Amino acid sequence: MSGARLRAADRGSATTGITIGGGGSVSVADVALYDAVARLGALAETLRSCGRSLAVADGLVVPAMLVSADAPLSAMRAEEAVRSAVIRVAAAEHGADALRSALSASAISYGLAERGASELVQHAAAALAARMGLVGALLRPLLLPFLVGVATIGGSAFALARVIAPDATAESLDALAGWLHSHRALLSDPLVVEAVRYTVMSVDDGLGGQALLPPPVVALLGDEGLGLAGVDTSAVAVAAAAGLFGALRETKSEVTAGATTPATPPSGFAERAARVPSSPTQIRVDRLVRPGEPDRFEVYVAGTADFAPVPGAEPWDLTSNVTALAGGEAGSYRALETALADAGVTAESPLTVTGYSQGGLLAAELAASDDYRVEALYTMGAPAGQVVVPDSVPWIAVEHTDDVVPALGGTTESADPLLVRRKAFADRPLDDRYLFPAHQLEYYRETAALVDGISEPRVVALRERLDASAEGVTRVESTLYSARRLERE
Amino acid sequence: MPGHPTPVTDAAALAALEAQEARLRAVAARLAEEIGALPRMLPATEEWWGPARLAYDGSHAALASLLRGAAATVDDALLETARALATLRGRP
């Protein structure tokens, strides 16, 4: 086995548990399976080469020559053994090829089965949500007084408690936070994450039922039908409802550029993940200068920094998340556009965009818009499943199966990213510093380093596409941008 | 003619068998390397989907057997070639 292949085998244990799917193929499987497919292909090639070499060896010595030379019997036996070896090596080559084909076929079968199961679950969840919504709407006259009573009494009691016993109320809230923290294993369970994904996809169906629409009409309007309603319409409804209470309302924002510093061209997934900025800066724009050619740009966009429902100064907040999911222009998206314009990005500038969490959602929206020339897209933990990124934009989406945030964006039925998934806490305890440990950028950076070691052709092709931005670059100028919200609109 | 080899014919047979031996040695070394690497080719398959695991577990043993069989035959050919060479070289 060659050195390269030994290294691939060594890597297998580190990348086992990473699944790859999409990216123009129905094949879905663990990286270890794709590694085995590659190794079997290399083995078959080696055996083909051995077979050719044996055939040449067989042709070197002909029986007439041996007879003429009065060669010993062992020479004749050697001839027979060589011919037998040619046949046996060919059989081994066919065995390796057959096993490689069987594994490839099983990856395709798995991908098809997973896709079928996903559609089935989505339809079932949508139908259930529509019927539950309808039943809820029909029972509303009966339940409304009760619900209003409970809400009024509960709200009054909470308000009174805050006045009479503020410490006790704070303790209760702390206890709630503590309960959530102690149950973060549940929030990080891949099954719960998938349940959240399909629930998000079914909210529009539930709202349709609430509006007394018959389930078949709801199905026709929803993601499973004409696609007129979906995650975006649900997010619009949430934003509208929250807006009544002064929450999730968009504002203007301003962007400040930091000093421009020299940098090097990026290479691979881990290096790009390391360049994603964190608060108080949200955007990094690297200008890649190529003599005699238009500048290229590498853009890095940070994740949500503020989860409060009422917007403060931070545009990378919950309000921007909901607005972006609703398909509107989030404050963070406008800030990103401002930063790009300041950096000199035009509609013709070639862009490679890397985004984490909300930054990934914004990056996908950039790629989906007609306003920019995004040549490659790399998202980590982004709720961007429903963004319709054109197939012409190569997109790698890295998700942790124990991270609920990407699930909030629903399924990836609208686009076909190369989806690389890994359970961040498969073989170690959850990081108790965080409520959602698998969503933390530090763990996505860890996964990015593993993705760099994957030799599966789709991953390699995407890495090469990302790194193509560095070709012919003589200078890189890097600028960090920080944005903040201004007054209400 | 059998029993009456000419020196020229002996030299030609010797050269052909030496070339064959060199090729067989190279093939034997590559096959031994592949056989030695077989255990490393088996990743942890516990997580694999049923059909993938069945395909792998069922066929891997058969593939290993085919490889070992091929390598043994090449070794036989190598041994017999070496014997023939020794005999030819020992002739006056």
Interface residues (C-beta under 8 A of the other chain):
Chain A: M1 R5 L6 A9 G12 S13 T16 G17 A29 D30 A32 L33 D35 A36 R39 L40 L43 T46 L47 S49 C50 S53 L54 V56 A57 D58 L60 V61 M65 L66 V67 S68 A69 D70 A71 P72 S74 A75 R77 A78 A81 V82 S84 A85 R88 V89 A91 A92 G95 A96 A98 L99 A102 L103 A105 S106 A107 S109 Y110
Chain B: M1 P2 G3 H4 P5 T9 D10 A12 A13 A16 L17 A19 Q20 R23 L24 A26 V27 R30 L31 E33 E34 G36 A37 R40 M41 P43 A44 T45 E47 W48 W49 P51 A52 A55 Y56 S59 H60 A62 L63 L66 L67 G69 A70 T73 V74 D76 A77 L78 L79 E80 T81 R83 A84 T87 L88
